[in-house]
C-alpha cells in the first residue's frame, strides 16, 4: 500500500510539473460591419460584412517547455464568416496550422503558414483588410496575375526557419513541397530590421508552376517609420509571371488621437505585359484611396468606419470587395463605406 501511494504521489508530481510548464490559449477576433458598396454597372450592394477592421477568427496556440532552453509549440487558426456563422469550408484551419520547435537557435516551423512576402504586407495602416486597405491589390483577385500560383498569401506543406532575436535583425526562409498541387511548390525568404522608430524588410518568393511554364515571382520592400503619435507605412510590391507584371506602390499613415486613430492610405497598381483587354496590359492600371477612423472603447473593443475607392483604367477591374462582381466592367470605379465593431478575446 505504501509503495502504491509513493508511486501515485510521484506521478501526480510529474503531471503537475508538466502542466506548469505547458500552456494552451484560446484566442480570436469577432468583427462585423454594415457596408454599402458600388461597383460600376454591377450597381450597389448593402451587406453585413465580416472582418473589416480585423479578420474574424478563432484559434488555439500553445507552448511546452522541454528543458534546456528548448520549447515545442503549435498554432491552429480558423477564419469565421461572422455574418452567417460559418467557418472556412475549404480549409478549416486555413489561416494557419503549424507545429514548431523553438530555442536559442530560433524557430523551426512546419505546416500551413504565411509566405515571407506576405509578412511584409501585413504592417499597413488598415491591417490588410476592409474597403480601404492595400490588401485589395496585395492578395485580392488577380494578384497572382492569372497564374495557377496559390502562394500569394499562404502556402501548404511548408518548412520555415525564423532567426532568433538579434538586436532587431529578423529573418525567415521557407520552402514548400508541391505534393502534386500545381502552383504550391515554393521557396522564399525575408530579411529586415526593426528597432526604435524604424521597421524595414525585404522579401522574395518564387513559385514553380510546371514544366514549360514560367515561375511566378514576388518580391517587395517594406519601410515603416514611427514619429510620435504618427506612423508612416510604405510598401513597394512587384509580381511577375512570364510577360505579365504588376508594380504596386503604397503609402499610408495612422495618427493616434487620444483613444482614436485616423488612417489614410494610397496605392498605385501599375500593370504591364498582358494582352489588350486581359486586365494585365500596359493601360490596365488602378489606384486605391482609403480613409478611416477607429475609436477604442477599451483595449479589446473598438468602433470603426472606413471609406475606400478604387479607380480603374482600360480593362482593370479591381474592387473594394477584393473579388469584383460579374457585372462590373473594365475601367469602372469601385467604392465602399462601412462602419462596424471589433472585439478581441
C-alpha positions as CSV (number, residue, x, y, z in Angstrom):
1,X,0.0,0.0,0.0
2,X,2.8,2.3,0.9
3,X,4.6,1.7,-2.4
4,X,1.3,2.4,-4.3
5,X,0.9,5.8,-2.5
6,X,4.5,6.7,-3.3
7,X,4.1,5.8,-6.9
8,X,0.8,7.8,-7.1
9,X,2.4,10.8,-5.5
10,X,5.4,10.7,-7.9
11,X,3.1,10.5,-11.0
12,X,1.0,13.4,-9.6
13,X,4.1,15.4,-9.1
14,X,5.3,14.8,-12.6
15,X,1.9,15.6,-14.0
16,X,1.8,18.9,-12.1
17,X,5.3,19.8,-13.3
18,X,4.4,19.0,-16.9
19,X,1.2,21.1,-16.6
20,X,3.1,24.0,-15.0
21,X,5.5,24.0,-17.9
22,X,2.8,23.9,-20.6
23,X,0.1,26.4,-21.7
24,X,-2.7,26.4,-24.2
25,X,-4.6,29.6,-25.1
26,X,-7.9,30.1,-26.9
27,X,-7.9,33.3,-28.8
28,X,-9.8,35.1,-31.5
29,X,-11.4,38.2,-33.0
30,X,-15.1,38.9,-33.8
31,X,-15.6,41.7,-36.2
32,X,-18.7,42.8,-38.2
33,X,-19.6,45.9,-40.2
34,X,-22.6,47.3,-42.0
35,X,-21.4,48.1,-45.6
36,X,-22.5,49.7,-48.8
37,X,-20.5,49.3,-52.0
38,X,-20.9,50.3,-55.6
39,X,-19.1,48.6,-58.4
40,X,-19.8,50.4,-61.7
41,X,-22.5,48.8,-63.8
42,X,-22.9,46.0,-61.2
43,X,-24.7,48.5,-59.1
44,X,-24.9,49.0,-55.3
45,X,-24.9,46.3,-52.7
46,X,-25.8,46.6,-49.0
47,X,-24.4,43.9,-46.7
48,X,-23.3,42.9,-43.3
49,X,-19.6,42.1,-43.7
50,X,-17.3,40.0,-41.5
51,X,-13.8,41.1,-40.6
52,X,-13.5,44.7,-42.0
53,X,-11.1,46.0,-39.3
54,X,-9.5,42.7,-38.5
55,X,-10.3,39.2,-39.9
56,X,-12.8,37.4,-37.7
57,X,-11.2,34.2,-36.4
58,X,-10.7,31.8,-33.6
59,X,-7.7,29.6,-32.7
60,X,-5.7,27.6,-30.3
61,X,-2.0,28.1,-29.6
62,X,0.3,26.5,-27.0
63,X,3.8,26.0,-25.9
64,X,5.6,23.4,-23.8
65,X,8.9,23.8,-22.0
66,X,11.1,20.8,-22.9
67,X,14.0,21.9,-20.8
68,X,17.5,23.1,-21.7
69,X,16.1,26.2,-23.4
70,X,14.1,24.0,-25.9
71,X,10.3,24.5,-26.4
72,X,7.6,23.0,-28.6
73,X,4.7,25.0,-29.8
74,X,1.6,24.8,-32.1
75,X,-0.7,27.3,-33.7
76,X,-4.1,26.4,-35.2
77,X,-6.3,29.3,-36.6
78,X,-9.6,29.3,-38.5
79,X,-11.4,32.1,-40.2
80,X,-15.0,32.9,-39.2
81,X,-17.6,34.4,-41.5
82,X,-19.4,36.2,-38.7
83,X,-22.4,37.4,-40.6
84,X,-23.5,33.8,-41.5
85,X,-21.9,31.9,-38.6
86,X,-19.9,29.7,-40.8
87,X,-16.2,28.7,-40.8
88,X,-13.9,28.3,-43.8
89,X,-15.4,25.3,-45.6
90,X,-12.3,24.8,-47.8
91,X,-9.6,24.6,-45.1
92,X,-10.9,24.5,-41.5
93,X,-7.5,25.7,-40.1
94,X,-6.9,27.6,-43.3
95,X,-5.4,30.8,-41.7
96,X,-2.6,28.8,-40.1
97,X,-1.8,25.3,-38.9
98,X,1.8,24.8,-37.7
99,X,3.9,23.0,-35.2
100,X,7.3,24.4,-34.0
101,X,10.5,23.8,-32.2
102,X,11.9,26.9,-30.6
103,X,15.1,27.7,-28.8
104,X,18.3,29.8,-28.8
105,X,18.7,28.8,-32.4
106,X,15.4,30.4,-33.5
107,X,12.3,28.6,-34.6
108,X,11.7,25.7,-37.0
109,X,8.1,25.8,-38.1
110,X,6.2,23.2,-40.2
111,X,2.7,23.3,-41.7
112,X,0.4,25.8,-43.5
113,X,1.8,29.3,-42.9
114,X,2.1,32.8,-44.4
115,X,4.8,33.3,-47.0
116,X,7.8,35.7,-46.4
117,X,6.5,38.2,-48.9
118,X,3.0,38.2,-47.2
119,X,4.6,39.1,-43.9
120,X,5.9,42.4,-45.4
121,X,2.3,43.3,-46.5
122,X,0.7,43.0,-43.0
123,X,2.1,46.1,-41.4
124,X,-0.2,48.6,-43.2
125,X,-2.4,51.4,-41.9
126,X,-5.6,49.3,-42.3
127,X,-4.3,45.9,-41.2
128,X,-4.6,44.5,-44.7
129,X,-8.5,44.2,-44.6
130,X,-11.6,46.3,-45.3
131,X,-12.6,48.5,-48.2
132,X,-9.7,50.9,-47.7
133,X,-6.8,48.5,-47.5
134,X,-4.0,47.9,-49.9
135,X,-4.9,44.2,-49.5
136,X,-7.3,44.8,-52.5
137,X,-4.1,44.5,-54.6
138,X,-1.8,42.6,-52.3
139,X,-3.9,39.4,-52.3
140,X,-7.2,40.3,-54.0
141,X,-8.5,38.8,-57.3
142,X,-5.8,38.9,-60.0
143,X,-2.9,39.2,-57.5
144,X,-1.4,36.0,-58.9
145,X,-1.5,37.6,-62.4
146,X,-3.8,34.9,-63.7
147,X,-1.3,32.2,-62.9
148,X,-2.1,28.9,-61.0
149,X,0.1,30.1,-58.1
150,X,-1.6,29.6,-54.7
151,X,1.2,31.2,-52.7
152,X,0.5,34.9,-52.7
153,X,-0.6,34.9,-49.1
154,X,-0.1,31.4,-47.6
155,X,1.4,28.1,-48.6
156,X,0.7,24.5,-47.7
157,X,3.3,21.8,-46.8
158,X,5.9,24.3,-45.7
159,X,9.1,24.2,-43.7
160,X,10.2,27.5,-42.3
161,X,13.1,28.8,-40.2
162,X,13.0,32.0,-38.3
163,X,16.1,33.7,-36.9
164,X,16.4,34.2,-33.1
165,X,16.3,37.8,-31.7
166,X,19.5,39.5,-32.9
167,X,19.3,43.1,-31.8
168,X,16.4,44.0,-34.1
169,X,17.5,41.9,-37.1
170,X,14.9,39.4,-38.2
171,X,14.9,36.8,-41.0
172,X,12.8,34.0,-42.3
173,X,13.3,31.3,-45.0
174,X,10.7,28.9,-46.3
175,X,10.3,26.0,-48.7
176,X,7.1,24.2,-49.6
177,X,6.5,20.9,-51.4
178,X,4.1,20.9,-54.3
179,X,2.8,17.4,-53.5
180,X,1.2,17.2,-56.9
181,X,-0.7,20.5,-56.5
182,X,0.1,22.9,-59.3
183,X,1.2,26.3,-58.0
184,X,2.2,25.2,-54.5
185,X,5.9,24.4,-54.8
186,X,7.5,27.4,-53.2
187,X,10.8,28.9,-52.0
188,X,11.2,32.3,-50.4
189,X,12.8,34.4,-47.7
190,X,12.6,37.6,-45.7
191,X,15.3,39.7,-44.0
192,X,14.9,43.0,-42.1
193,X,15.5,45.2,-39.1
194,X,13.1,46.6,-36.5
195,X,14.5,49.0,-33.9
196,X,13.4,52.3,-32.4
197,X,11.1,54.0,-34.9
198,X,12.2,52.0,-37.9
199,X,11.0,48.7,-39.4
200,X,12.4,47.9,-42.8
201,X,12.3,44.5,-44.6
202,X,12.9,42.9,-48.0
203,X,11.3,39.6,-49.1
204,X,11.4,37.4,-52.2
205,X,9.4,34.3,-53.2
206,X,9.3,32.0,-56.2
207,X,6.5,29.5,-57.1
208,X,7.2,26.8,-59.6
209,X,4.2,26.4,-61.9
210,X,5.3,23.4,-64.0
211,X,7.4,22.3,-66.9
212,X,7.4,24.7,-69.8
213,X,5.5,27.4,-67.8
214,X,7.2,30.5,-66.3
215,X,7.6,30.6,-62.5
216,X,5.5,33.1,-60.5
217,X,7.8,35.6,-58.7
218,X,7.1,38.1,-56.0
219,X,9.4,40.5,-54.2
220,X,8.7,43.5,-52.0
221,X,10.3,46.2,-49.8
222,X,8.6,47.5,-46.7
223,X,9.6,50.6,-44.8
224,X,7.7,51.9,-41.8
225,X,8.6,54.8,-39.5
226,X,7.0,55.9,-36.3
227,X,7.3,59.6,-35.2
228,X,5.3,60.4,-32.0
229,X,1.7,59.6,-32.5
230,X,2.0,59.1,-36.3
231,X,3.3,56.0,-38.2
232,X,4.3,56.1,-41.8
233,X,3.6,52.9,-43.8
234,X,5.2,52.2,-47.2
235,X,5.4,49.1,-49.5
236,X,6.7,48.5,-53.0
237,X,5.5,45.1,-54.2
238,X,6.4,43.5,-57.5
239,X,4.8,40.4,-59.0
240,X,5.9,38.7,-62.3
241,X,4.6,35.8,-64.3
242,X,6.1,35.5,-67.8
243,X,5.5,38.8,-69.6
244,X,2.9,39.9,-67.1
245,X,4.0,42.2,-64.3
246,X,2.4,44.4,-61.7
247,X,4.2,47.1,-59.6
248,X,2.2,48.3,-56.5
249,X,3.5,51.4,-54.7
250,X,1.7,52.1,-51.4
251,X,2.0,54.8,-48.8
252,X,-0.2,55.3,-45.8
253,X,-0.3,56.8,-42.3
254,X,-2.0,56.3,-39.0
255,X,-2.2,59.0,-36.4
256,X,-3.2,58.2,-32.8
257,X,-5.5,60.9,-31.4
258,X,-6.4,60.1,-27.8
259,X,-8.4,56.9,-27.8
260,X,-9.0,57.2,-31.5
261,X,-6.9,56.6,-34.6
262,X,-7.1,58.3,-38.0
263,X,-6.0,56.2,-41.0
264,X,-5.1,57.2,-44.6
265,X,-3.7,55.2,-47.5
266,X,-3.0,55.3,-51.2
267,X,-1.8,52.6,-53.7
268,X,-1.0,52.8,-57.4
269,X,-1.0,49.4,-59.2
270,X,0.9,49.7,-62.5
271,X,0.3,46.6,-64.7
272,X,2.1,45.6,-67.9
273,X,2.9,42.8,-70.3
274,X,-0.5,41.2,-70.8
275,X,-2.6,41.3,-74.0
276,X,-5.0,44.2,-74.5
277,X,-8.3,43.6,-72.6
278,X,-6.8,41.0,-70.3
279,X,-6.7,43.3,-67.3
280,X,-2.9,42.9,-67.2
281,X,-2.0,45.1,-70.2
282,X,0.1,48.3,-70.0
283,X,-3.0,50.5,-69.8
284,X,-4.8,48.4,-67.1
285,X,-3.8,50.4,-64.1
286,X,-5.6,51.1,-60.8
287,X,-5.4,53.3,-57.8
288,X,-6.7,52.9,-54.2
289,X,-7.6,55.6,-51.8
290,X,-8.7,54.8,-48.2
291,X,-9.6,56.9,-45.2
292,X,-10.8,55.6,-41.8
293,X,-11.2,56.2,-38.1
294,X,-11.0,53.7,-35.2
295,X,-12.4,54.6,-31.8
296,X,-11.2,52.3,-29.0
297,X,-13.8,51.7,-26.3
298,X,-11.3,49.6,-24.4
299,X,-8.1,47.6,-25.1
300,X,-10.1,44.9,-26.7
301,X,-13.2,46.6,-28.3
302,X,-13.4,49.2,-30.9
303,X,-15.8,51.0,-33.2
304,X,-14.6,51.9,-36.7
305,X,-15.6,53.4,-40.0
306,X,-13.8,53.3,-43.4
307,X,-14.3,54.7,-46.9
308,X,-12.4,53.2,-49.8
309,X,-12.3,53.9,-53.6
310,X,-10.6,52.1,-56.4
311,X,-10.2,53.9,-59.8
312,X,-9.6,51.6,-62.7
313,X,-8.4,52.3,-66.2
314,X,-8.9,50.4,-69.5
315,X,-9.7,46.7,-68.7
316,X,-8.7,46.8,-65.0
317,X,-11.5,45.5,-62.7
318,X,-10.1,45.8,-59.1
319,X,-12.8,46.2,-56.5
320,X,-13.1,47.2,-52.8
321,X,-14.8,43.7,-52.4
322,X,-11.4,42.2,-53.4
323,X,-13.2,40.0,-55.9
324,X,-15.2,42.1,-58.5
325,X,-18.8,41.1,-59.2
326,X,-19.6,39.6,-62.6
327,X,-21.5,42.7,-63.8
328,X,-18.6,45.1,-63.2
329,X,-16.9,46.2,-66.4
330,X,-13.3,47.1,-67.0
331,X,-12.3,50.7,-66.3
332,X,-15.2,51.3,-63.9
333,X,-14.8,52.7,-60.3
334,X,-15.5,50.8,-57.1
335,X,-16.2,52.4,-53.8
336,X,-17.4,51.4,-50.4
337,X,-18.3,52.8,-47.0
338,X,-18.5,50.7,-43.8
339,X,-19.0,51.0,-40.1
340,X,-18.5,48.3,-37.6
341,X,-17.4,46.9,-34.2
342,X,-14.4,44.7,-33.4
343,X,-13.8,42.7,-30.3
344,X,-10.6,40.7,-29.4
345,X,-10.5,37.8,-27.0
